[in-house]
Amino acid sequence: MPDSRPYATLLAKGEDRKQRILDVAQRLLTRNGWRSTTLAQIAREAGVTPAGLLHHFESKEQLLHAVLDARDADDDAHADTRGDLIQEVARVADRFHRSPELVGTFAVLLVENILPDAPLHDRLLLRYQDAIGILAEGIRRGQRAGRYRTDLDPTVKAVEILAFINGMETTWLLDPSIPLTEVFKEYAESLTREFTPTDPK
């Protein structure tokens, strides 16, 4: 029976190289932005040839999407979209501390792709809309269960919550010394006070 280990070893090396390219891309994109970052720069810092980089990522745009894929995968692995909304908001600070490089890269890519003709604009807009939908549905679940006030507009509150999270990302990137966990805890507590139905008595 043929030995498959050499192939497995090559495959593992290829995955390691791909991850190294992705890590370097995240770092350079955060520092320089995507407009000022070239594939040649990424290849050089990753220790591969431009051809070697293109073996894993066929274009700069594909590499940009791979960076966002990493951010989305990290969020999916740690978020409970069916859990308690306010508890999940309080836990967002954990993501900042867990993956600061992904937070920084995402913030830079978001700003650079605001305009409709930017390469990642449509994907980032869809991601934003999906996030609003998830938050709004979390509020509706709480309303159906009688835990949240029914006079709240779920979409409006979802926009507010996401704006707070995005704003905190920028603030924390600018000044990592802020009491991030405490701020998120206090915001979650304020949501609890606002969302809790008043006692009819």
N, C-alpha and C positions, 0 to 999 in steps of 0.2 A: 504494500500500500504506500503511495507516495507521501512524503513528509510535507505537511502543509505549514510547518513552522516558519520556513523562510518567508512565505507569502504573508503570514500573520505578522511577522516582524516588520516587513516592509510597510504593511498597512498601518501598524502602530506608529512607525516613524513618520509616515505621511500625515496621520492625524495629529501627532505632536507638532509637526511643522506647520500644519494648518492653524492649530491653536496659537502657536507663537506668532504667526502672521496676524491673526485676529487681535491678539493682545497688543502688539505693536501698533496696529491700526487704531485701536481704541485710544492709546496714549497719544499718538500724533494728532488724531482728530480732535481730541480734547484740547491739546496745546495750540494747534495751528488752524483748526477748522478744515472742512473738507475741500474748500476752494484752494487752500494753500498747501494741501498735502497731496503728494504725487505717489503713484504706485511705485516708482523707482525709489523714493525715500523709504517707503514702508518695507520694500524688499531688502534694501541695504541694511536697515536697522534690525530686520528679522534674520539676517544672515542667509538670505536666499537670493537667487538670481531673479531678474524680472520674469524670465520664462518660468521659473519655479513657482513664483507667486501666481502667475496666470494659469498654472496647472490647477490650482485650487480655487481661484477666483477669476472668472473670465473677464471682468471689467471692474472699474472703480465703483460703479453703481452696485454691482453684485456684492462687493465687499462692504459697502455702506449698509446694504440690507442685512448682511450677515451680522454686522455690529448691532443693528436693531433686533435681529433675531435673538442675540445673546441677552439683551435687556428683557425682551418679552419672555424668554424661557426662564429667566431668573424670577420675574414677577409671577409667572404661572406656577412655578415650583413652590412659592412661599405664600401666595395669596389664597384666601378662602372666599371665593366670590359668592358662596351660598351661606357664609357665616354671618355673624352679627356685624352690621355695617360699622357701627361706632367703634367696636373693638378693633376692626380692621384698620380704621383710620388711625387709631392710637398706635398701631403696630407699624405704620409706614416709616417711622423713624428708624426702625430696625433695618429696613432695606437700605436706607442711606448709609448706615454704618457698615452693613454687610458688603455692599458693592459700590463704594464711592466712585470708582472709575467709570462704572456704567452710568451713574447719575450725571457725572460731568460730561461724558460723551453725549448722552441724550440731550442735555441742555444745549450744548453747542450745536448739535444737528438740528434741533428744533428751531433755534433762532435763525440758522442759515437756510432753512427750508420753509420760511414763512410764505414767500411768494408762490403763486400757483404754478409757475413754470419751473420751480426747483425740483430736482430729481426725487426727493423723498416727501414732497409736499402731500401728495395724495395719501400715501401710507400713513403719515403722521396725523393727517386730518381724520382718517378713518379710525386710527387708534384713539384719538381724542373722543370721537363720537361714540366708539365702543365703551370707553371708560365712563362717559356720561350715562350711557344706557345701563351699565352694570350698577353704578351708584344709584340711579333713579329706581331701578328694580329693587335694590336693597331697601330703599325707603318705602316702596310700595309693599314689600313683604312685611315690614314692620307695621305699616298702617293696617294691613289686612289682619295681622295678629293682634291688633289693639294696643301695641306697644308705642306707636308713634301717633302724633296728632294727625287727623285726617284733613285738616285745613292747610297743610303744607303742600306746596307744589313740588313734587319729586324732582322734576327736571331743573327747576330754578335752584333748589338746594344742591343738586348734584353739580351744577356749574360752579356754585360757590365753593363746595368742598374741593373740587379739582383745582380751582384757582388758588385756594389756600395751599394745597400740596405743591403745585408748580411754583408758587411764590416762595415757599419754604425751601425748595430745591435750590433756587437761585441765591437766596439769602445764606443758606448753609455753605454753598460752594464759595461764596464771597468771604464768609467768616465762619469757619468750622468750629470756632470756640463757643458759638451760641448754645444755650441749653436746649438742644433739639428735642430730646425725649420729653422733657418737661413741657415744652411748648405744645407738642402734639397731644400729650396727656391732657393739658388744660383745654385745648380746642375740643377734644373728644368729650370732655366733661361738659363743656358749654353746649355741645350738640345734644347731649343727654338731657340737659335742663330745657333746651328749646324744643326737643322732639317729644318729651314726655307729656301725655295728655293731662290736662288739669283736672283735679278732683272736682266732680260736679257738686260735691257737698260744700 
